[in-house]
Amino acid sequence: MFKQALAEFCLRRGVTKAQAAVIFGASSSTLSLWASGKVRPHPAAAKRVADVLGIDPRQVVRRYPSP
């Protein structure tokens, strides 16, 4: 859900993922790690991102299964 919400946010706002990272107060590599589920953001960062994306913060911190 987070990856999809991030992609939709970038499309709607006309921003790159790197620009979205700045909006969220993170580096683009950090945002990529969050989106992949490899790294969980700090709860405050998860809330900030979720508020901007309009999703539940739990969707930001959810880990995805490894392939």
C-alpha positions as CSV (number, residue, x, y, z in Angstrom):
1,M,0.0,0.0,0.0
2,F,2.8,2.4,0.9
3,K,4.6,1.9,-2.5
4,Q,1.3,2.5,-4.3
5,A,0.4,5.5,-2.3
6,L,3.9,7.0,-2.9
7,A,3.7,6.4,-6.6
8,E,0.2,8.0,-6.8
9,F,1.4,11.0,-4.7
10,C,4.3,11.6,-7.0
11,L,2.1,11.3,-10.1
12,R,-0.6,13.7,-8.6
13,R,2.0,16.2,-7.5
14,G,4.2,15.9,-10.5
15,V,7.2,15.2,-8.4
16,T,10.0,12.7,-8.5
17,K,10.6,10.3,-5.6
18,A,13.7,12.3,-4.8
19,Q,11.5,15.4,-4.5
20,A,9.0,13.5,-2.4
21,A,11.8,12.5,-0.1
22,V,12.6,16.1,0.6
23,I,8.9,16.8,1.3
24,F,9.0,13.9,3.8
25,G,12.2,15.1,5.3
26,A,14.2,12.0,4.2
27,S,16.9,11.2,1.7
28,S,15.8,9.5,-1.5
29,S,17.7,6.3,-0.5
30,T,16.0,6.3,2.8
31,L,12.6,6.7,1.2
32,S,13.4,3.8,-1.2
33,L,14.3,1.6,1.8
34,W,11.1,2.5,3.5
35,A,9.1,1.8,0.3
36,S,10.8,-1.6,-0.2
37,G,10.0,-2.6,3.4
38,K,13.7,-3.3,4.1
39,V,13.9,-0.5,6.8
40,R,11.2,0.7,9.0
41,P,11.1,4.5,9.6
42,H,11.0,6.0,13.1
43,P,7.4,6.3,14.3
44,A,7.5,10.1,14.0
45,A,8.7,9.9,10.4
46,A,6.1,7.2,9.6
47,K,3.4,9.5,10.9
48,R,4.7,12.5,8.9
49,V,4.8,10.4,5.7
50,A,1.4,8.8,6.3
51,D,-0.2,12.2,7.0
52,V,1.1,13.6,3.7
53,L,0.0,10.5,1.8
54,G,-3.3,10.2,3.5
55,I,-2.7,6.6,4.7
56,D,-2.5,4.8,8.1
57,P,1.0,5.1,9.6
58,R,1.0,1.3,10.0
59,Q,1.1,1.0,6.2
60,V,4.4,2.9,6.2
61,V,6.2,0.6,8.7
62,R,4.8,-2.7,7.3
63,R,7.6,-5.1,6.2
64,Y,7.2,-6.9,2.9
65,P,8.1,-10.5,2.6
66,S,11.4,-11.2,1.0
67,P,11.2,-12.8,-2.5
